[in-house]
Amino acid sequence: MQEVTKKENESFENLFRRFNRKVLQSGKLSQARRNQFFKRSLSKTRRRVEAIRKAKIKELRKEVFKKGKK
C-alpha cells in the first residue's frame, strides 16, 4: 500500500492527487484490474462433468420447446 504524509499547509486535494499518482506509478491498480476477473482453470474431469450437465439441460430445453411449453 502506498503512503503519503500531509505536508504543512497542503490541501486535501493536493494530498489525494499525490497519493493517486503514487498508486498509478506503482502499478498496483493495473495489476488488480487485470486479476479482477481471473478464473482458475478447471480440471479435466470437472470440465467433462460441466459439459455433460450443459448438454442435458440443452436437451431438456429442446424437449420442452417441442411440447410448446416454452
Chimera marker file (.cmm) of the C-alpha trace (Angstrom):
<marker_set name="trace">
<marker id="1" x="0.000" y="0.000" z="0.000" r="1" g="1" b="0" radius="0.5"/>
<marker id="2" x="1.309" y="3.412" z="-0.933" r="1" g="1" b="0" radius="0.5"/>
<marker id="3" x="1.653" y="6.030" z="1.792" r="1" g="1" b="0" radius="0.5"/>
<marker id="4" x="1.849" y="9.792" z="1.613" r="1" g="1" b="0" radius="0.5"/>
<marker id="5" x="2.213" y="12.167" z="4.537" r="1" g="1" b="0" radius="0.5"/>
<marker id="6" x="0.481" y="15.505" z="4.593" r="1" g="1" b="0" radius="0.5"/>
<marker id="7" x="2.833" y="18.424" z="4.168" r="1" g="1" b="0" radius="0.5"/>
<marker id="8" x="2.414" y="21.653" z="6.057" r="1" g="1" b="0" radius="0.5"/>
<marker id="9" x="-0.403" y="23.826" z="4.594" r="1" g="1" b="0" radius="0.5"/>
<marker id="10" x="-1.242" y="21.169" z="1.968" r="1" g="1" b="0" radius="0.5"/>
<marker id="11" x="-4.857" y="20.838" z="0.921" r="1" g="1" b="0" radius="0.5"/>
<marker id="12" x="-6.639" y="17.502" z="0.851" r="1" g="1" b="0" radius="0.5"/>
<marker id="13" x="-6.989" y="17.704" z="-2.947" r="1" g="1" b="0" radius="0.5"/>
<marker id="14" x="-3.223" y="18.024" z="-3.392" r="1" g="1" b="0" radius="0.5"/>
<marker id="15" x="-2.596" y="15.205" z="-0.950" r="1" g="1" b="0" radius="0.5"/>
<marker id="16" x="-5.114" y="12.998" z="-2.753" r="1" g="1" b="0" radius="0.5"/>
<marker id="17" x="-3.559" y="13.856" z="-6.143" r="1" g="1" b="0" radius="0.5"/>
<marker id="18" x="-0.087" y="12.864" z="-4.879" r="1" g="1" b="0" radius="0.5"/>
<marker id="19" x="-1.488" y="9.612" z="-3.499" r="1" g="1" b="0" radius="0.5"/>
<marker id="20" x="-3.204" y="8.769" z="-6.803" r="1" g="1" b="0" radius="0.5"/>
<marker id="21" x="-0.014" y="9.484" z="-8.714" r="1" g="1" b="0" radius="0.5"/>
<marker id="22" x="1.985" y="7.157" z="-6.446" r="1" g="1" b="0" radius="0.5"/>
<marker id="23" x="-0.586" y="4.378" z="-6.826" r="1" g="1" b="0" radius="0.5"/>
<marker id="24" x="-0.539" y="4.707" z="-10.622" r="1" g="1" b="0" radius="0.5"/>
<marker id="25" x="3.254" y="4.703" z="-10.752" r="1" g="1" b="0" radius="0.5"/>
<marker id="26" x="3.486" y="1.616" z="-8.563" r="1" g="1" b="0" radius="0.5"/>
<marker id="27" x="1.335" y="-0.399" z="-10.989" r="1" g="1" b="0" radius="0.5"/>
<marker id="28" x="-0.761" y="-1.973" z="-8.218" r="1" g="1" b="0" radius="0.5"/>
<marker id="29" x="-4.034" y="-0.648" z="-9.627" r="1" g="1" b="0" radius="0.5"/>
<marker id="30" x="-3.471" y="-2.003" z="-13.137" r="1" g="1" b="0" radius="0.5"/>
<marker id="31" x="-2.434" y="-5.360" z="-11.691" r="1" g="1" b="0" radius="0.5"/>
<marker id="32" x="-5.583" y="-5.523" z="-9.558" r="1" g="1" b="0" radius="0.5"/>
<marker id="33" x="-7.756" y="-4.706" z="-12.569" r="1" g="1" b="0" radius="0.5"/>
<marker id="34" x="-6.050" y="-7.433" z="-14.602" r="1" g="1" b="0" radius="0.5"/>
<marker id="35" x="-6.704" y="-10.038" z="-11.907" r="1" g="1" b="0" radius="0.5"/>
<marker id="36" x="-10.237" y="-8.897" z="-11.131" r="1" g="1" b="0" radius="0.5"/>
<marker id="37" x="-11.977" y="-11.467" z="-13.325" r="1" g="1" b="0" radius="0.5"/>
<marker id="38" x="-9.339" y="-14.207" z="-13.247" r="1" g="1" b="0" radius="0.5"/>
<marker id="39" x="-10.737" y="-17.725" z="-13.122" r="1" g="1" b="0" radius="0.5"/>
<marker id="40" x="-8.656" y="-20.719" z="-12.282" r="1" g="1" b="0" radius="0.5"/>
<marker id="41" x="-8.702" y="-23.405" z="-14.943" r="1" g="1" b="0" radius="0.5"/>
<marker id="42" x="-10.871" y="-26.418" z="-14.190" r="1" g="1" b="0" radius="0.5"/>
<marker id="43" x="-9.553" y="-29.940" z="-14.085" r="1" g="1" b="0" radius="0.5"/>
<marker id="44" x="-10.253" y="-32.247" z="-16.987" r="1" g="1" b="0" radius="0.5"/>
<marker id="45" x="-12.867" y="-34.279" z="-15.103" r="1" g="1" b="0" radius="0.5"/>
<marker id="46" x="-14.609" y="-31.137" z="-13.845" r="1" g="1" b="0" radius="0.5"/>
<marker id="47" x="-14.805" y="-29.756" z="-17.409" r="1" g="1" b="0" radius="0.5"/>
<marker id="48" x="-16.248" y="-33.087" z="-18.608" r="1" g="1" b="0" radius="0.5"/>
<marker id="49" x="-18.898" y="-33.077" z="-15.864" r="1" g="1" b="0" radius="0.5"/>
<marker id="50" x="-19.852" y="-29.478" z="-16.674" r="1" g="1" b="0" radius="0.5"/>
<marker id="51" x="-20.136" y="-30.287" z="-20.397" r="1" g="1" b="0" radius="0.5"/>
<marker id="52" x="-22.385" y="-33.279" z="-19.677" r="1" g="1" b="0" radius="0.5"/>
<marker id="53" x="-24.590" y="-31.182" z="-17.394" r="1" g="1" b="0" radius="0.5"/>
<marker id="54" x="-24.927" y="-28.415" z="-20.000" r="1" g="1" b="0" radius="0.5"/>
<marker id="55" x="-25.771" y="-30.962" z="-22.703" r="1" g="1" b="0" radius="0.5"/>
<marker id="56" x="-28.543" y="-32.443" z="-20.522" r="1" g="1" b="0" radius="0.5"/>
<marker id="57" x="-30.008" y="-29.002" z="-19.869" r="1" g="1" b="0" radius="0.5"/>
<marker id="58" x="-29.895" y="-28.201" z="-23.582" r="1" g="1" b="0" radius="0.5"/>
<marker id="59" x="-31.685" y="-31.455" z="-24.403" r="1" g="1" b="0" radius="0.5"/>
<marker id="60" x="-34.372" y="-30.775" z="-21.784" r="1" g="1" b="0" radius="0.5"/>
<marker id="61" x="-34.959" y="-27.314" z="-23.234" r="1" g="1" b="0" radius="0.5"/>
<marker id="62" x="-35.352" y="-28.814" z="-26.709" r="1" g="1" b="0" radius="0.5"/>
<marker id="63" x="-37.978" y="-31.270" z="-25.443" r="1" g="1" b="0" radius="0.5"/>
<marker id="64" x="-39.919" y="-28.578" z="-23.605" r="1" g="1" b="0" radius="0.5"/>
<marker id="65" x="-39.813" y="-26.342" z="-26.665" r="1" g="1" b="0" radius="0.5"/>
<marker id="66" x="-41.121" y="-29.193" z="-28.857" r="1" g="1" b="0" radius="0.5"/>
<marker id="67" x="-44.041" y="-29.673" z="-26.487" r="1" g="1" b="0" radius="0.5"/>
<marker id="68" x="-44.825" y="-25.995" z="-26.808" r="1" g="1" b="0" radius="0.5"/>
<marker id="69" x="-44.431" y="-25.100" z="-23.141" r="1" g="1" b="0" radius="0.5"/>
<marker id="70" x="-41.618" y="-22.601" z="-23.693" r="1" g="1" b="0" radius="0.5"/>
<link id1="1" id2="2" r="1" g="1" b="0" radius="0.2"/>
<link id1="2" id2="3" r="1" g="1" b="0" radius="0.2"/>
<link id1="3" id2="4" r="1" g="1" b="0" radius="0.2"/>
<link id1="4" id2="5" r="1" g="1" b="0" radius="0.2"/>
<link id1="5" id2="6" r="1" g="1" b="0" radius="0.2"/>
<link id1="6" id2="7" r="1" g="1" b="0" radius="0.2"/>
<link id1="7" id2="8" r="1" g="1" b="0" radius="0.2"/>
<link id1="8" id2="9" r="1" g="1" b="0" radius="0.2"/>
<link id1="9" id2="10" r="1" g="1" b="0" radius="0.2"/>
<link id1="10" id2="11" r="1" g="1" b="0" radius="0.2"/>
<link id1="11" id2="12" r="1" g="1" b="0" radius="0.2"/>
<link id1="12" id2="13" r="1" g="1" b="0" radius="0.2"/>
<link id1="13" id2="14" r="1" g="1" b="0" radius="0.2"/>
<link id1="14" id2="15" r="1" g="1" b="0" radius="0.2"/>
<link id1="15" id2="16" r="1" g="1" b="0" radius="0.2"/>
<link id1="16" id2="17" r="1" g="1" b="0" radius="0.2"/>
<link id1="17" id2="18" r="1" g="1" b="0" radius="0.2"/>
<link id1="18" id2="19" r="1" g="1" b="0" radius="0.2"/>
<link id1="19" id2="20" r="1" g="1" b="0" radius="0.2"/>
<link id1="20" id2="21" r="1" g="1" b="0" radius="0.2"/>
<link id1="21" id2="22" r="1" g="1" b="0" radius="0.2"/>
<link id1="22" id2="23" r="1" g="1" b="0" radius="0.2"/>
<link id1="23" id2="24" r="1" g="1" b="0" radius="0.2"/>
<link id1="24" id2="25" r="1" g="1" b="0" radius="0.2"/>
<link id1="25" id2="26" r="1" g="1" b="0" radius="0.2"/>
<link id1="26" id2="27" r="1" g="1" b="0" radius="0.2"/>
<link id1="27" id2="28" r="1" g="1" b="0" radius="0.2"/>
<link id1="28" id2="29" r="1" g="1" b="0" radius="0.2"/>
<link id1="29" id2="30" r="1" g="1" b="0" radius="0.2"/>
<link id1="30" id2="31" r="1" g="1" b="0" radius="0.2"/>
<link id1="31" id2="32" r="1" g="1" b="0" radius="0.2"/>
<link id1="32" id2="33" r="1" g="1" b="0" radius="0.2"/>
<link id1="33" id2="34" r="1" g="1" b="0" radius="0.2"/>
<link id1="34" id2="35" r="1" g="1" b="0" radius="0.2"/>
<link id1="35" id2="36" r="1" g="1" b="0" radius="0.2"/>
<link id1="36" id2="37" r="1" g="1" b="0" radius="0.2"/>
<link id1="37" id2="38" r="1" g="1" b="0" radius="0.2"/>
<link id1="38" id2="39" r="1" g="1" b="0" radius="0.2"/>
<link id1="39" id2="40" r="1" g="1" b="0" radius="0.2"/>
<link id1="40" id2="41" r="1" g="1" b="0" radius="0.2"/>
<link id1="41" id2="42" r="1" g="1" b="0" radius="0.2"/>
<link id1="42" id2="43" r="1" g="1" b="0" radius="0.2"/>
<link id1="43" id2="44" r="1" g="1" b="0" radius="0.2"/>
<link id1="44" id2="45" r="1" g="1" b="0" radius="0.2"/>
<link id1="45" id2="46" r="1" g="1" b="0" radius="0.2"/>
<link id1="46" id2="47" r="1" g="1" b="0" radius="0.2"/>
<link id1="47" id2="48" r="1" g="1" b="0" radius="0.2"/>
<link id1="48" id2="49" r="1" g="1" b="0" radius="0.2"/>
<link id1="49" id2="50" r="1" g="1" b="0" radius="0.2"/>
<link id1="50" id2="51" r="1" g="1" b="0" radius="0.2"/>
<link id1="51" id2="52" r="1" g="1" b="0" radius="0.2"/>
<link id1="52" id2="53" r="1" g="1" b="0" radius="0.2"/>
<link id1="53" id2="54" r="1" g="1" b="0" radius="0.2"/>
<link id1="54" id2="55" r="1" g="1" b="0" radius="0.2"/>
<link id1="55" id2="56" r="1" g="1" b="0" radius="0.2"/>
<link id1="56" id2="57" r="1" g="1" b="0" radius="0.2"/>
<link id1="57" id2="58" r="1" g="1" b="0" radius="0.2"/>
<link id1="58" id2="59" r="1" g="1" b="0" radius="0.2"/>
<link id1="59" id2="60" r="1" g="1" b="0" radius="0.2"/>
<link id1="60" id2="61" r="1" g="1" b="0" radius="0.2"/>
<link id1="61" id2="62" r="1" g="1" b="0" radius="0.2"/>
<link id1="62" id2="63" r="1" g="1" b="0" radius="0.2"/>
<link id1="63" id2="64" r="1" g="1" b="0" radius="0.2"/>
<link id1="64" id2="65" r="1" g="1" b="0" radius="0.2"/>
<link id1="65" id2="66" r="1" g="1" b="0" radius="0.2"/>
<link id1="66" id2="67" r="1" g="1" b="0" radius="0.2"/>
<link id1="67" id2="68" r="1" g="1" b="0" radius="0.2"/>
<link id1="68" id2="69" r="1" g="1" b="0" radius="0.2"/>
<link id1="69" id2="70" r="1" g="1" b="0" radius="0.2"/>
</marker_set>
